[in-house]
Amino acid sequence: MKVVTTIEALTVEVQAAKQAQKTIGLVPTMGYLHEGHLTLAKTARAENDLVVMSIFVNPTQFEPDEDFESYPRDLPRDTALAESVGVDIIFAPSVEEMYPHDGGIRIHAGDQATILCGASRPGHFDGVLQVVSKLFHVAQPTRAYFGQKDAQQVAIITTMVRDFNFSLEMRVVPIVREEDGLAKSSRNVYLSEAERLEAPAINEALQLARDSFLANGDAANALAKAKAHIAARTHGEIDYIELLAYPDLTPVTAETEQVLLAAAVFIGKTRLIDNCIFNVKEGL
């Protein structure tokens, strides 16, 4: 496995792969790898000739009240983990390498970024699109890999790829779950024993809402069932539970095919997110 830190060095590797007609899988990360990242990398390894993982803590997606400097970083640890799952190249640039100039041009994420998790993080998804678009141009991937757990982020990037004609395939890897259905997250370690027992109710609520909506198409009733389930089985505080067309994140209509059910719930002081995406006609 190679570790490269400059765009020029990565470009050399990418051009060689392209000339050899190899497929390239890109796994964008901010490092401090966990099981979700490794699942993305394993999927990319199975589907591509060359796997590139970017490790870059992107300053443009941090809000002023979020501490960019304190975000966890451990490149030696991440390098060992990435190599263990078959990553070929790690691209670990500096901020100066990624953003040597500021010409003032910005990417605006639009209405999709004003709801769900984006409601409390104005500008966050603008920064996400900025860095992802740069990574797409530099790595020139055949396929790019993202986790379904960050469903809003995936929806917004998918929309950019579609609307701006990026020549790549978006691969969305299903949420990795614990045996009791709780979505795996580094935040789960902050749950007390009692809170951990309550946390699976979030996924249970989403499944109840999904089944209800598929049965009668009544979004309001489906969401009410989900909220009632969480209220009855946890001491949690619901941030949001929403049912939206996917990937546009607009209200569901009679023409909607794909639906996103997404939730964010505070269990104690820990904010947990979860979701499910399904086809209205097929129930998948």
Buried (B, 14 or more C-beta within 10 A) or exposed (E): BEBBBEBEBBBEBBEEBBEEEBBBBBBBBBBBBEEBBBBBBBBBBEBBBBBBBBBBBBBBBBEEEEEBEEBEBEBEEBBEBBBEBBBBBBBBBEEEBBBEEEEEEEBEBBEBBEBBBBEEBEBBBBBBBBBBBBBBEBBBBBBBBBBBBBBBBBBBBBBBBEEEEBEBBBBBBEBBBBEEBBBBBEEBEBBEEEBBBBBBBBBBBBBBBBEBBBEEEEBEBBBBBBBEBBBEBBEBEBBBBBBBBBBBBEEBEEEBEBBBBBBBBBBBEBBBBBBBBBEBEEEE
